[in-house]
């Protein structure tokens, strides 16, 4: 555990030394919050709609932090000679991986602060302290499959391919999953596709915690299925990379 904490501190310091990397993780979800929620008075002025939108944007913030930090971050690490040297130390690869995961979690939680402040200051969103606590837990839990997705991209691609892959995957998934616009405005064909996407399942889990109503069973099943599939993909790409580079 001490080695994981050491790597977490190292990864966090390395990230914040590049201000644009940290700023992008924190600012983009807030920017989307301003564009899609605050600017729309029919949403920001309605308590139920604003609360739902705040939950959606919070989920987008967590997904962005996991996918970008792990996808681009792992791909960047693999290109460095320093990373290869660290791999030869007695701690092995799991301590580095644990540090990278904890660092992504730190930025995921930090990204929730500006989104939450924007919701409180500029919209009519409301939630009790208990609902906020359960929602944060749901956000982290719902973000697990996207952490696996980020690892799969990072361990299977070079940095130049990982960055556009992350972008081309994240934004369509976020839109089709109802994180920018509520699924109630989707046409029937898009809603059918949306129901089997991990982002839609994550949205339902988070809104269920935020409203106290609980998620639908179908969303829970979809989330579990995607977690298992992407987890298996992440393990496969990790073991393949280890076998190729450190035999």
N, C-alpha and C positions, 0 to 999 in steps of 0.2 A: 504493500500500500504506500509506503514511503517513496518508493521509486515512481509510482503512478503520480503522486502529488508533485514530485520533483519535475517530471515530464510535463505535467499540467502547467506548472508555473513557468517552465521554459517556453511551452507553446503559447501561453497567454502573452508573455512579454514579447515574444517574436511577432505576434500578430499586432499588438498595439504599437509596436515600433514603426509600422506602416499605417499611418493615420487613415488613408483612404480605404484600406482593407477593413479596419474596424468601423469606420464611418459608414461604409456601404451596408454592412450588416445591420447597423442600428438605424440608418436613415431611410432606406428603401421602404420598409413596411410602413413607417410613419408617413412617407410621401404618398404611398398608395392610400393610406387612411385619409389623408387630406383630399386627395383627388376623387375618391370613390364614395366617401362617407360625409366628411365635413362640408364639402361643396354642394352636396345634395340636401337641401333643407327638408325635403319630405322624409328623408331618412334620419338626418342628424337631429331633427326636432321631434322625432317620434321615439319615445322611450324604448318600446319593444324592438323596433327596427334598428335603432342605434346600438342597443345592447347586443343584438344578434350580429350586427356588422362589426362591432368591436371584437367579438369572439372570433369571427372569420379572419379578421386582419391579424389577430394575435396568433392564430394558427399559421397564417402565411409567414409571420415573423419567425416562428420556431422552425418551420420547414426550411426557410431560406438560410437560417443560421446553420442548420445541420447539413443541408445539401452543399452549400457553398464552402463551408469550413472543411468538411470532410472530403468532398469531391475534389475541389481544387487544392486543398491543403495537403492531402495525402499524395496526390499526383506530384505536387511541388517537392515534397519531402523525398519521394522516390528518385527524383532527378539529382539530388544533392549527394556529393561524396560523404558529407558529414553524416547523413542518414545511414549510409552503408557502414560507416565506422561505428555508429551507435548500435547497430545490429549485432556487432561482434562482442559487445559487452555482456557480462554474465546475466544481466537482467532479462535479456531476450526481447523478442518483439512485442510481447503482450503488455509490458509496462509502457512502451511507446504508444501502442494502440489505446491503452487505457487513458493515457495523458491526452491524446488527441480527442477522444470521446468526451472527457471531462471539460476540455477547453471549448469544444463545440457547445456543450451544455451551458457553460458559463455565458457564452455570447447569446445563446437562445434565450436565457433568462433575462439578460441585460436588454435584449431587443424588445422585451415586453414592456419595459418601463416607459419609453417615449410613446408607444402605442396606447398604453393605459392612460398616461397623462393627457394625450390628445383627446381621448374619449371623454375623460372627466371634464376637461376645460372647454371643449368645443361642441360637445353633443349632449343629448339628454339621456345617455346610457346610465343605467343604475344596476348595482349588484351589491349584495351584502358581503361582509368579510368572509363568511363561510363559503359563499358561492365563488368568491375570488380565489380562495385557497383550493377548493376542489377543482376549479377551472385550470389553475396553474398545474396541478397534478395531472389532469386530463391532457393538457397541452404537451407535457413531457412524454406521457405514455403514448399519445397519438403520434408523436414525432419519431418514435422508435423505428418504424419501417423506413422513414426518410433518412435516418442516420445510416441504416443498412444500404439504402440506395446510394448515398454519398460515398460510402466505403467501396461499394462495388465499382462505381465510376473511377474513384481515385486509384484503386489497385489494378484496374484493367486498361487505363489509358494514360498517355503522356499529358503533361499540363496543357499544351496547345489544343489538344482534343477534349480534355476534361472540362475546360471553362465553357466552350460553346455547347457541349453536351448538357451540362448542368442548366444553362440558360434555356436551351430548347426543350428541356424536360420539365423544368420547374414551372415556368409561366403558363404553358398550355394546361398542365395538370392543375395548377391553382385556379385558372379560369373555369375549366370544365368541372372542377370539384365544388364550385360555388363559393370560392373564397373572395372573389371580387364582386360578384353579383349573386343575389340569392337564387337558388334553383327554381323558385316559383316563376321566374321570368324566362326560363329556358323553354325552347320548343320541345315537343315530346321526344324527338329522336335524340337530342342532346341530353335530356333528363335520363333516358334509359342508359346511355353510355356513362353518364355521371354516377349513377348508382353503383357501378362496379369499380370505380376508381378509388385509390387509397386516400386521395384528398377529400372526396365526398364523405367517406367513412370517418376520416379524422374530424371533419367539420361537424358531423352528427354527434360524435363523442364529446366534443368540446361544448357544443350548444346544449347537449343534454346535461352536462355538469353545470353550465352557466345558468340555465333556467330551472334546474332542479327536477326536470322531467325524466332524465335518464335517456340513453341512446336507444334507438330501435335495435332489435335483435339482428336484423339483416346487416346493419352498419357494423355491429360488433363482429359478426361473422366475416364480413369483407375485410375488416381491419386485421383480424387474426390471420386470415389467409394471406394477405399481402405481407404481413410481418414475417410469416414463415417462409414465403417464397423469396422475399428480398433478403432475409437473413441467410438462407441457404446460398443465394447468389453471392452475398458478401463473403461468406466463409470460403466458397469455391475460388473467388478471385484472389482472396488473401493467400490461400494455400498454394495456388498456382504461381503467384508472384514470389512467394517464399521459395518454392521449388526451383524456379528459374534463376533467381538471383543469388541464393545462398545455399546451393547444394554443396 
